[in-house]
Amino acid sequence: MILRDQALVSDGDTRLELLKQAVEAHQATLLVYTHEFYPFDWAETQANLGLALCDQADLVEGTRALELLKQASVTQLNALQVFTRTYTPVQWAMTQRNLSIINLKQALLITESLSRDMLDRAEDASYKALQVYTLEDAPFHWAEVQNNLGDIVAHQAKFEDRTGRTTLLKQAEKYYYAALHVCTRRHAPILWASIQINLSNVLRDQAEIAEGNTHLDLLKHAVELLHAALVLRSLTGDRIKKGGQLRERRQDMPKILRVRAPQDVQEEKLVRKLAGSRHGPADWILHARMVARSWEGERVEDIARELQCSPQTVRRRLHRFDVEGIEGLGDHPKPGRPRRLTIQDESRLIALVRQAPPGRLVRRRDGSMVARDEEAEAQWSLNALAQAAKEAGVAVKRSQIRTILLREGVRWRHTHSWGTARDKDFVPKGRRSSATTPSHRKARRPSAPTNSAP
């Protein structure tokens, strides 16, 4: 790690040489730290090796860069063999974040058809990292992942039509603004400037497909953001790499001793009403009490003692109220990939299993047997259910169907019925005939006499 840290503050050939030495050092370490005897050290070395390879790929071009990124991706996947969400959540989340960054860089160097899949992998890894990197527990890492998600969605927008592109660009804009809530100019200037440039690029892309005054407003805002970032660069002398981020010293969130004053009478009235309420969402009431006590002039330590929580929790909640206002009193939704299937979709799928398959014979009132679709399957299978769900407007894969039905205890496989025989001359088995010779119950064998005759 020392060689890589030195490389990040070096230039040109010196930087490339230091990164090569770092790669060789990690590879030599793996000869001792084997997966069998030192699994944790092996996984940690694999993760560090991937970072050095990724940094090295930034200094080369073309096929060589893609080759290095592929090697970096393999090392992160190796590390995930040991780092798990259950036992090593911090290392697992960090590796997922690194994997997301590596996949994003690969997506920029490959063909469009492969790039889409690689961007989806990067997005999935970022969502997994957010399961551990929450705004409350790891705000700086959370902001880094938000910035990375903005980059991913912005590149996904390039493959969509006008409507889809507009939607994805707006989503990327939200990710960047979320990151800026934590990465302020004062406490994370380098990353702040990088996010400002990314946000400026997204607004410029939105302006390209907008019209009239909206087009001009977006361009104006993009120029303002870019100008602010360039001014900071000229003042600090720091370099912001194209397509990447510079490492900077992590700093704790500022210690907020007083919350901001209420913006209007309505806001103050609502907060104080929540603070004095006994019925309502517990998180909203607790956080409103923190804000109300801060307005009364109480210190953070005193508020934490009265409400039986840590001072850091109070500071974070006051900071969130400063940024988000009333909406900051409630807890955010749990991080992770949004549900692809709603509860209603799962209910429709279960109801579909309860119905007769389209190819099953159904007896009519006149006694005839008719199937809705003679070419369809007479028994439900995962493929048949997936096709029927698709026709019903529920896009679901067969593996998802299996998971949902097993979780709900719903059977979709039944005994093969006689009605599905394909042989035209097939005759169902009739009633079992009785045996020709009835079996008789054996009589009890008499016991031997106990007394002998005279």
N, C-alpha and C positions, 0 to 999 in steps of 0.2 A: 504494500500500500504506500510505502514511503516513496518508491520510485514513481508511482502513478501520481502522487501528490506533487512531486517535483515537476513532473511532465506538464501538469495543468497550469503551472505558472511559468512555463518555458515557451519558446517559440521555434517554429520551423523544424530544421533537421534535429536540433537538440531534443525537442519534444518527442519526435518520432523515435529517436534512438532510446530515450528513457522508457517509452511505452513498450518497445521491443524487449528491453531488459526486464521490465516488469512481467511481461508474458512469460519469458524464459524462467524467471524466478518462481512464478506460480506453478509452471509445469514441473519444475524440479521439486517443488514442495509436494506435489501430488504423488511423487515416487515414494514418499515416506507416509504421508497422510492418505492411506487407502480407505476405500469405502467399507471394507470388511472390519478393520481394526480401529479406525478413527473416523467414524461416519460424520460427526458434526464438523470437525476440522476439515474433512474432505469437502463437505458441502460448502463451507464458508470460503474455501480456496477456489472452488469452482465458480462461485458467484463473483469473487474478486477478479478471477481470470476473465470472465465474460465482460466485466466493466473495462478492463484494460484493452481487450480486443475491440470493443465498441468505440472507445476513444481513438484507437489506432485507425479504425475504419473511417473516421472523420477526416483523416489527413491524407487519404488516398482516394482514388476514383475508380469507377467502372467495376469490372469483374473482381478485382482484388478487394475492393470495399465490400461487395456483396458476399464474397467468400469469408471475410473476417466477421461479418455480421451473422452469417449462418453458424460459424463456430461459436460466437458469443451466445446465440440462442440455445445451442446444444448445452453449453455449460450451465445456463440458468435452469434448463429443464433437468439437468443432472442434480443440481442443488435442491430442486423441489422433490426429489426422491427422498430426501431426509427432512427438509423443512416442511412442516405440515401446519395447517390452520389450527389444529387442536393443541399440539405440544410446543411449537415454536412460532407463534403467530406473528411476532415482529419480524423475524427473519423471513418468514413466508411472505408477508406483505411487501417487504423490501424487494424480494426476488421477483414477485409478480409485477411490481412497478418497473423494475429494470427490464423485465421481459417485454413489457408493453412498449417501452422506449425503443428497444432493439427491433421489435416487429414493425413499429412505425417507420423506422429508418430503412428497413428492408423493403417496405411497401413503396417507398419513393424510388427504388432502383429496379423494380421488376415490371413486367407487363401488366396491363390493366386487369386482365382476367385473374391473375395471381394476386394483384395488389388488393383487390376487394376482400379476398379471403384473409390476407395478412392484416388488413385494417380491422377486420372483425376479431381476429385473435388479439390484437393490441387492445381493442376496446374491452374484450372479455377479461383480459389480465388486469386492466385498470379497475374494473368493477370489483374484481376479487380483492385488490389492494385496499379498496375503500371499505371492505368489511372490517378491517383493522384500523386503517388510517381514518379516524373520524375527526370531525372538527373539534370536538371536546378533548379528545385524548392526544391527538397528533396534528395540530392545526397547520404547521408548516408543510408536513408531508401530504396532508389532505389537499392543500393548495397546489402543491406540485402535481398531484394526480389530476386535479381539476384542469390545470393548464395543459397537461398531456392529453386529456380527453377532448379539450378544445381543438388541439392540433389534429387529432384523429378524425373528429367529426367534420372539421373543415376540409380535410382531404377526401373524406367520403362524399362530400357534396359535389365534388368534381364529376362524379359518375352518375349523377341524377339529372332529371329533367328540370325545367324551370321551377315548378312548384316544389319538388322534393329538395332542390338545391336551396331554395329560400328557407325552407323549414330547418334544414340541417345547419345552415349558416347562422340562423337565429339561436339554435341550440348551442353552437360553438361560442357564440357571443355570451350566453348565460354562463357557460363554464369559465370563461375568462374573467367575467365580472365577479364570479364567486371566488376565484383565486385572488383577485385584487382586494377582497375584504380582509384577507390575512396578510398578503404580501404588500405592505404599504411602502411608499417611497422612503419613509424614515427608517423602517425596521428591516426591509429586504430590498435595498435599492436596485441591485443588479437584476434580480428576478422580476421585480416590478417593471423595470424598463423592458425586459424581454416579453412580458405579458402585454405591455402596452403596444409593442410592435406587432405581436400576434393579433391583438384585437383590432389594430389599425388595418391589417391585411384583410381580416374578415369583413369589416365595414366597407372596405374598398370593393371586395367581391360582391357584397350586397348591392352596392351602388351600380355595379355593371348591369344588373338585371332589374333595377328600379327605374322609375320614370319621373319626370317633372321635378317638383320641389323636393321629393323624397331622395332622389338621386343627388341633388346638390347638398342636402343636409347631411347625408351619409358621408359624402366626400369631405365636407368641411370638418366633420367630427373626426374622420380618419386622419386628416392632416394635423389636427390639434393633438391627437394622441401620439402620433409619430414625432411631432415637434417636441413634446414634453420628454419623450424617451431620449431623443438626440441631445437635448440640452443637458440631461443628467449624465449622459456618456461623456460629453465634453467637459463637465465639471469634475467627474470622478476619474476619468482616464481609463475606465474599465472597458474591456472588449466584450461584446455580446456576439457569440458565434451564430452563424446562419444555421437554422434548423436545430439548434441545441441550446443548452443552458450551461452557464458557468457555475461552478460550485462556489458557495459563499458561506460565511460563518452563520450558523444557526443562532438565532437570538430568541430569547423568550418573548412571549407576548407582553406588551407594556402593562405595567401595574396601574390599573385604573382605580383611583381613590375616590372619585366622585363621578356619578353618571351625569350625562348631559341634562340640561334643564328641559322640561316638557315643551314641545313645539307649540302647543295650543292648549286651551282649556279642555277641549274634548279629550285629548290624549291623557292629560293628568287625571281627569274625572274617571276615565275607563280603567287606568292602572290602579288607582286607589280603590275603586269599586271591586276589582278582582282581588286586591290585597286583603280586603276585609270580608271577602266571600267565604262561606263554608261549603258551598255546593258548586261544583264545576270541575274542570280538568285540574288535577293536582299539580301538574308541571306549570301550568299558567298561573295558578294561585301562588305557588312558591316563588317563582321568578318575579312576579309582580310585587311581592313583599320585599324582595331584595331591592328593587328599584325604588319603591316607596320609602324604605328606610334610608337609602342613600340620599334621597331628596330631603329627608329630615336632618341630614348632616352626620349620620352615623358612619363610623369607620368600617372598612371592609372586615377587619378581624371581629368587631363587635357583631356585625350582621351574621357572619359565619357561625359565631358562638350561639346566637339566639335561634338561628334556623337549623342548627346542628348539621352543618356541612363544612367543607374546606374553604379557606379564603380564596384559593385559586378558582374554585367553582363560582364563587361570587363575582370575581373579576371577569371571568369569561362571560357570564350572563350579562353583566353590566356593559361589557364591550359589545355583545351582540345586540343589546337594546340600542346602543349608540348608532349602530350600523343599520339595523332593520326596523327599529321602532316597535310598535305593538306586535308585529309578526314575530319578532325575536323572542317573545316571551314563551312561545311554544317550542317543543322539541321538533327537530327536523325529522322527516321520514328516514327509516333505516336505509343505510347505504347498500349498494349492490345493484345488479342488473334488474331493471323492472320486470314484472311478471309478463311473460309472453302470452299466457293464457289466463283469462279472468275466471273467477269462480263461476260465472254464468256459462262460460265455454265448457268448463269441466262438467257442469250439471247437464248441459246438452249432450255431451259425449256419453255420460253414464245413461241418460235416457235413451240414447241411440242403441246402446247394447241391449236394453230391455225390449226393443222392438224386434220383429222378425226380420231376418236378412232378406234382401230383395230377391234372392234366388230360391227361397224356401217355398215349397208347395203349401198352399192354403186351401182348405176345403170350403167350397161355396155351399149355398143353401140347397142347390140342386144335386149336391154330392160330388161334383167334379172338382179336380185338383188343379189349381192354376197358380203360377208364380208371377210376381210383378215383373221380374226381369229374368227370362229363362237362361240368359247367358251369364248372369251373375252367380256368385257363390251362394250355396244353400246354407252354409254355416259361417258364423262370424270368425274372421281371422284378423290379425293386426293390419294386414294390407287392405282387407275389405273395409275395416273400420276407418282407416285413414282416408280411403277414397270416399266413403259415405260422409265422413266429417267435412271433407273438402267441399263436397257438393252442398252441404248444409251451411257453408260459410265459415267453418272453423279450420284454420290452417294448423295442422298438428302432425308431428312425425310419429311413426309407429313406435319408436322407443319411448316417446312421451306418453302415448296411449297405454303402453304396458305399465309404466311407472304409476300413472294415475289410477288405473284399474286395480293394480295390486295394493296400492295404498288404501283405496276405498273398499277393498275386499269384494270386488265385483268380478264374477266369472264371465268370461266371454267364450270359453271353449267348452263344448258339451259333447256328450256321446254321439258318435256318428249315427244318424238315423237311417232307416231303410229307405226313406224317400229320396236319398241322394245317390242311389245306385245308378251307374251309367250303363250297365248291361240291360239291353231291351228285353231279353228273355229271363231276366232275374226274377225269381219267385221268392217272396219273403218266407222265412221259416214259420211253419204253422204251430198249432198247439202240440205240446209234447204228448205222444201216445203213452198209454199205460203198459206195464209189463204183461206178457202173455201168461206167465205163471205167477200168481200172487205169492208173496212170501208169507210164511206162517211163523208165528212167534214160537220160538222153541220152548217146549215145556221144561219145567224145572226138574232137574235130575234128582230122583229120590236118594235120600241119604242111606248109608249102610245101617242094618239093624245093630242095635247096641247089645241086645241080649241073645245068646245062642240057644238053639232048641235043645231040649233034654234028650 
